[in-house]
């Protein structure tokens, strides 16, 4: 397996943290939050993953800033996210940011995550997500990124 670092940002309900931990468990990846990414050398890893929840159509700003602060030219990267809808379309902005920094985007994963920012008065959306099926899919995706 390739040596992997997963940088993530997760708050509110810990949806992205659950996904990042599941990915790390099967890939042997080191985990760090966006805050902990400062000072990490991407050259120490063959693959770097970036994941966060989605706010207003984009990955959390803290993750985007952490990625912007890393030297990623020539590095293989992947992107993942959790959101109330689970749409993979949200990953596009971060994929473009990483590609513009010279990274090779090897893949993208998205799943639903419990979201109380939307429909708060009605208890939010995607309650119970990520579920076991989504966690299993995240694990399979991570395995494919480090083969």
C-alpha positions as CSV (number, residue, x, y, z in Angstrom):
1,X,0.0,0.0,0.0
2,X,1.1,3.6,-0.7
3,X,1.9,5.8,2.3
4,X,-1.1,8.1,2.7
5,X,-2.0,11.2,4.7
6,X,-5.7,12.2,5.2
7,X,-6.3,15.8,6.1
8,X,-9.9,16.5,7.2
9,X,-12.1,19.1,8.8
10,X,-15.2,17.9,10.7
11,X,-17.5,19.7,13.1
12,X,-21.2,19.9,13.9
13,X,-22.0,16.2,14.0
14,X,-18.6,14.6,13.2
15,X,-19.8,13.1,9.9
16,X,-16.5,13.7,8.0
17,X,-14.5,12.5,11.0
18,X,-16.3,9.1,10.8
19,X,-15.6,8.8,7.1
20,X,-11.9,9.9,7.5
21,X,-11.4,7.4,10.4
22,X,-12.9,4.6,8.3
23,X,-10.7,5.4,5.3
24,X,-7.6,5.5,7.6
25,X,-8.5,2.2,9.2
26,X,-8.4,0.3,5.9
27,X,-5.6,2.2,4.1
28,X,-3.1,2.7,6.9
29,X,-3.3,6.4,6.4
30,X,-2.2,8.9,8.9
31,X,-5.0,11.3,9.9
32,X,-4.7,15.0,10.8
33,X,-7.1,17.9,11.0
34,X,-6.8,20.9,8.9
35,X,-5.2,22.7,11.8
36,X,-2.7,19.9,12.3
37,X,-1.7,19.9,8.6
38,X,0.5,23.0,9.0
39,X,4.1,21.7,9.0
40,X,3.3,18.4,7.4
41,X,5.4,17.7,4.4
42,X,3.4,16.1,1.5
43,X,6.6,14.7,0.1
44,X,6.6,12.3,3.1
45,X,3.5,10.6,1.5
46,X,2.7,9.1,-1.8
47,X,-1.0,10.1,-1.6
48,X,-2.8,12.9,0.2
49,X,-6.5,12.9,0.8
50,X,-8.6,16.0,1.6
51,X,-12.0,15.9,3.1
52,X,-14.6,18.1,4.9
53,X,-18.2,18.8,5.3
54,X,-19.8,21.1,2.8
55,X,-21.0,24.6,3.6
56,X,-22.7,26.8,1.0
57,X,-21.6,24.5,-1.8
58,X,-17.9,24.2,-0.9
59,X,-15.6,22.3,1.4
60,X,-15.1,24.0,4.8
61,X,-12.8,27.0,4.4
62,X,-10.3,25.7,7.0
63,X,-9.6,22.7,4.8
64,X,-9.3,24.7,1.6
65,X,-6.8,27.0,3.3
66,X,-4.8,24.0,4.7
67,X,-4.6,22.5,1.2
68,X,-3.5,25.9,-0.3
69,X,-0.7,26.0,2.3
70,X,0.8,22.7,1.2
71,X,3.2,22.1,-1.6
72,X,1.2,19.7,-3.8
73,X,2.9,20.0,-7.2
74,X,3.3,16.5,-8.7
75,X,1.5,14.9,-5.7
76,X,-1.3,12.4,-6.1
77,X,-4.4,13.5,-4.1
78,X,-8.0,12.6,-3.6
79,X,-11.0,14.5,-2.3
80,X,-14.0,13.5,-0.2
81,X,-17.0,15.2,1.5
82,X,-20.1,14.7,3.5
83,X,-23.2,16.8,3.0
84,X,-26.9,16.7,3.5
85,X,-27.4,15.6,-0.1
86,X,-24.3,13.5,-0.5
87,X,-23.7,15.1,-3.9
88,X,-20.2,14.5,-5.5
89,X,-20.7,17.7,-7.5
90,X,-19.6,19.7,-4.4
91,X,-16.1,18.2,-4.7
92,X,-15.4,20.0,-8.0
93,X,-14.2,23.3,-6.5
94,X,-11.6,21.6,-4.3
95,X,-10.6,19.3,-7.1
96,X,-9.9,22.3,-9.3
97,X,-8.0,24.1,-6.5
98,X,-5.8,21.0,-6.1
99,X,-5.3,20.6,-9.8
100,X,-4.4,24.3,-10.2
101,X,-1.7,23.7,-7.5
102,X,-0.2,21.0,-9.8
103,X,-1.6,17.9,-8.0
104,X,-3.0,14.9,-9.8
105,X,-6.5,14.3,-8.5
106,X,-6.9,10.5,-8.5
107,X,-10.5,10.3,-7.2
108,X,-13.4,11.8,-5.5
109,X,-15.9,10.4,-2.9
110,X,-19.0,11.9,-1.4
111,X,-21.8,10.6,0.9
112,X,-24.6,12.0,3.0
113,X,-24.0,13.4,6.4
114,X,-26.5,14.5,9.0
115,X,-27.1,18.2,8.4
116,X,-29.0,20.5,10.7
117,X,-28.0,23.7,8.9
118,X,-30.7,22.9,6.3
119,X,-34.3,22.4,7.5
120,X,-33.2,23.0,11.1
121,X,-36.8,23.6,12.2
122,X,-37.7,20.2,11.0
123,X,-34.8,18.3,12.6
124,X,-32.3,18.6,9.7
125,X,-31.8,16.2,6.8
126,X,-29.9,13.0,6.3
127,X,-30.3,11.9,9.9
128,X,-28.5,8.6,10.5
129,X,-25.9,9.3,7.8
130,X,-23.2,8.4,7.1
131,X,-24.7,4.9,7.5
132,X,-22.9,1.5,7.3
133,X,-23.4,1.3,3.6
134,X,-21.7,4.7,3.1
135,X,-18.9,3.9,5.5
136,X,-18.3,0.6,3.6
137,X,-18.2,2.5,0.3
138,X,-15.7,5.0,1.8
139,X,-13.5,2.2,2.9
140,X,-13.5,0.7,-0.6
141,X,-12.7,4.0,-2.1
142,X,-9.8,4.5,0.3
143,X,-8.4,1.1,-0.6
144,X,-8.5,2.0,-4.3
145,X,-6.6,5.2,-3.6
146,X,-3.6,3.4,-1.9
147,X,-3.3,0.3,-4.2
